């Protein structure tokens, strides 16, 4: 491995140490349906986001709730000794990408066949504290 590539790999590794995230891969829900629920919790505080997801009647909300709890657990593993209530964690980023599409065939009238696309998605959720977000916006301005 070249020195530039190694330095870049080290930099990415260091950045990941300070980033608290969780990823859900190959979720068997269409990305469009998942984005509807993801848009509700983007930018919300963690406790508020959990309440929103818990009382939303969509199937995608159950999956996002588990993902959010996983991200909180990842934050706790990296910040031992710090109380969750003191940090004001916020859902900084949440994005839904399309994953593989399973193609199926359904019989149609007059001997034809219709294609059914069973879509799936990848969800990435990133947490951050409000203090860090304020510092980043102040340095960018």
Backbone torsions as a table, in degrees:
resi	resn	phi	psi	omega
1	UNK	NA	131.9	179.2
2	UNK	-69.3	162.5	-175.8
3	UNK	-67.3	-38.0	178.8
4	UNK	-64.7	-42.3	-179.8
5	UNK	-65.7	-39.2	179.4
6	UNK	-67.1	-40.3	178.4
7	UNK	-64.8	-40.4	178.9
8	UNK	-65.2	-40.8	178.1
9	UNK	-63.0	-40.9	177.9
10	UNK	-64.7	-41.6	179.2
11	UNK	-63.1	-42.7	178.7
12	UNK	-64.1	-39.5	179.0
13	UNK	-63.7	-41.7	178.2
14	UNK	-65.8	-39.4	178.9
15	UNK	-64.8	-36.1	-179.7
16	UNK	-69.3	-25.2	177.9
17	UNK	-65.8	-30.7	-178.2
18	UNK	-96.8	5.9	-177.2
19	UNK	-113.0	133.0	-177.7
20	UNK	-112.7	112.7	-173.9
21	UNK	-148.3	167.7	173.4
22	UNK	-144.4	147.4	-176.9
23	UNK	-126.8	134.2	175.2
24	UNK	-113.5	118.8	-176.1
25	UNK	-110.1	147.1	175.7
26	UNK	52.7	47.7	176.9
27	UNK	-78.3	125.0	-173.2
28	UNK	-79.9	51.5	175.1
29	UNK	-128.0	145.9	-179.5
30	UNK	-67.3	146.1	-178.7
31	UNK	-60.5	-33.3	-178.9
32	UNK	-63.6	-42.5	179.1
33	UNK	-69.3	-37.2	-179.2
34	UNK	-69.4	-36.3	-179.7
35	UNK	-65.2	-31.9	177.8
36	UNK	-59.1	-42.1	-179.2
37	UNK	-77.8	-37.9	-178.9
38	UNK	-63.5	-35.5	179.8
39	UNK	-65.4	-25.2	-179.1
40	UNK	-71.2	-30.9	-174.2
41	UNK	-104.1	-5.7	-178.8
42	UNK	-63.0	125.9	178.7
43	UNK	84.2	-3.2	-177.3
44	UNK	-85.9	155.2	173.6
45	UNK	-67.5	156.4	-172.1
46	UNK	-61.0	-44.6	-179.2
47	UNK	-65.1	-40.5	177.9
48	UNK	-65.3	-42.0	179.9
49	UNK	-63.5	-40.6	177.7
50	UNK	-62.7	-40.9	178.0
51	UNK	-64.0	-43.0	179.8
52	UNK	-60.9	-46.3	-177.3
53	UNK	-69.2	-34.5	-178.0
54	UNK	-67.0	-32.9	-175.7
55	UNK	-106.3	13.9	174.2
56	UNK	-92.5	127.6	-173.2
57	UNK	-80.6	10.0	-178.8
58	UNK	-86.7	150.3	179.7
59	UNK	-66.1	-33.7	179.9
60	UNK	-63.9	-28.2	-179.6
61	UNK	-65.5	-36.5	178.7
62	UNK	-62.5	-43.4	-178.2
63	UNK	-68.0	-40.0	178.7
64	UNK	-68.9	-32.5	178.2
65	UNK	-63.5	-44.2	177.2
66	UNK	-63.7	-38.0	179.1
67	UNK	-65.6	-41.5	178.4
68	UNK	-64.4	-40.8	177.1
69	UNK	-64.2	-35.3	177.0
70	UNK	-66.2	-41.9	178.5
71	UNK	-64.3	-38.6	177.3
72	UNK	-64.0	-41.5	178.1
73	UNK	-63.4	-39.6	176.5
74	UNK	-63.2	-38.7	177.9
75	UNK	-63.5	-42.4	-178.7
76	UNK	-66.4	-35.0	178.6
77	UNK	-66.3	-34.8	-179.0
78	UNK	-84.5	-18.4	-177.6
79	UNK	-124.9	67.9	179.6
80	UNK	-72.9	139.5	179.5
81	UNK	90.8	-8.6	179.1
82	UNK	-102.4	133.2	-179.6
83	UNK	-79.6	140.3	-178.9
84	UNK	-65.8	-34.4	-177.0
85	UNK	-69.3	-26.1	-176.1
86	UNK	-82.3	-13.7	-169.4
87	UNK	-96.7	-18.7	-176.9
88	UNK	55.1	59.6	179.3
89	UNK	-68.3	142.6	-177.9
90	UNK	-129.8	147.2	172.8
91	UNK	-75.9	97.7	-175.2
92	UNK	-72.4	-50.5	180.0
93	UNK	-134.2	142.9	168.4
94	UNK	-147.6	122.1	179.2
95	UNK	-137.2	148.7	-175.2
96	UNK	-117.6	121.9	178.2
97	UNK	-113.0	152.2	179.2
98	UNK	-76.0	139.7	177.4
99	UNK	-109.1	-155.3	-178.4
100	UNK	-65.7	154.5	177.3
101	UNK	-118.7	121.2	176.2
102	UNK	-83.8	130.2	-178.2
103	UNK	-104.7	126.2	180.0
104	UNK	-125.8	160.5	-179.5
105	UNK	-121.2	133.6	177.6
106	UNK	-117.9	135.1	178.2
107	UNK	-64.0	141.5	179.4
108	UNK	-124.7	-180.0	-176.9
109	UNK	-66.2	153.5	175.0
110	UNK	57.2	38.1	174.2
111	UNK	75.2	9.1	179.2
112	UNK	-85.0	173.7	177.1
113	UNK	-133.5	134.7	175.2
114	UNK	-104.1	142.2	179.0
115	UNK	-91.4	135.9	174.7
116	UNK	-110.5	130.9	178.1
117	UNK	-107.7	113.7	176.6
118	UNK	-96.2	104.2	-174.0
119	UNK	-88.2	154.6	174.3
120	UNK	-139.0	173.2	-174.5
121	UNK	-146.5	166.1	171.7
122	UNK	-116.2	133.9	178.6
123	UNK	-118.8	133.4	175.4
124	UNK	-121.4	127.5	-177.5
125	UNK	-122.9	126.2	-178.8
126	UNK	-118.6	130.4	178.2
127	UNK	-103.7	153.2	175.9
128	UNK	-156.3	156.1	176.9
129	UNK	-86.7	154.1	-178.0
130	UNK	-62.3	-35.7	-179.7
131	UNK	-62.1	-45.1	-179.8
132	UNK	-66.2	-37.1	179.8
133	UNK	-65.9	-39.1	178.7
134	UNK	-65.2	-40.6	179.5
135	UNK	-64.2	-39.4	179.9
136	UNK	-66.0	-40.2	179.8
137	UNK	-69.0	-34.7	178.2
138	UNK	-68.6	-37.2	179.6
139	UNK	-73.6	-28.7	179.9
140	UNK	-75.6	-21.8	-176.4
141	UNK	-86.4	NA	NA
